[in-house]
Amino acid sequence: MIETDGGEMKTAAGSTTATEQITAAALDYVEGWFDGDAERMRRALHPELAKRSLETDDAGVERLETLTADQMIGWTAEGRGRKRDPADRGIEITVDHVDDRIATATCVCAVYVDYLQLARTPEAWKIVNVLWAPR
C-alpha cells in the first residue's frame, strides 16, 4: 500500500520523493522495453496510455501513429525491445517538472527520445502520454 504525503509516497520500504518515483517509472518503461520485462512495463504505464510518434509514409504524408498500453505491454512480452537493445543503452532520465499530481520527464537513450507525461495515481506515478522519436 502506498500512502501519499504531499510530494512523497510512503511504502513499506520508507519514503521516496516524487522525483525518485517518477525516475523509477521511467526506468521501468525504458529498461522494461529493452529487457522484455512486461511486468515492469505494466507497472510504468497508465492503462489509458497514448504513445505517439510523427511518421511519414512513402508518399511523404505525415501522420501521428498512436500506440496503447496493451500494445506496449504485449510487444514488450514478445521481446521487440530486445531487438533494438544497444550494448550501451546510455539511458538518461530528467524529471522536468512536478506539480502535485502531474509531472513531465524526458527519457533519452541510445536509440530513442521520449517525452513523458505522468499522473500520480493512488498506486504510483504512471505514464499517461508519450511523444517519442527514434534517434
PELIN-V42498 format. One record per backbone hydrogen bond with DSSP energy under -0.5 kcal/mol. CO is the residue of the C=O (numbers start at 1). NH is the residue of the N-H. Records with the same first field share a line. If there is no record, write none. Layout:
CO=NH, NH
This chain:
1=3
3=10
5=8
7=18
8=5
9=11, 16
10=3
11=14
14=11
16=9
17=21
18=22
19=23
20=24
21=25
22=26
23=27
24=28
25=29
26=30
27=31, 32
28=32
29=33
30=34
31=35
32=36, 37
33=36
36=38
37=41
38=42
39=43
40=44
41=45
44=127
46=49
50=52, 130
51=67
52=132
53=55, 65
55=63
57=60
61=57
63=55, 65
65=53
67=51
68=72
69=73
70=74
71=75
72=76
73=77
74=78
75=79, 80
76=79
79=82, 83
80=83
81=84
82=85
84=86
87=89
89=110
92=108
94=96, 106
97=104
99=101, 102
101=120
102=99
103=118
104=96, 97
105=116
106=94, 108
107=114
108=92
111=135
112=109
113=133
114=107, 116
115=131
116=105
117=128, 129
118=103
119=121, 126
124=121
126=119, 128
127=46
128=50
129=117
130=52
131=115
133=113
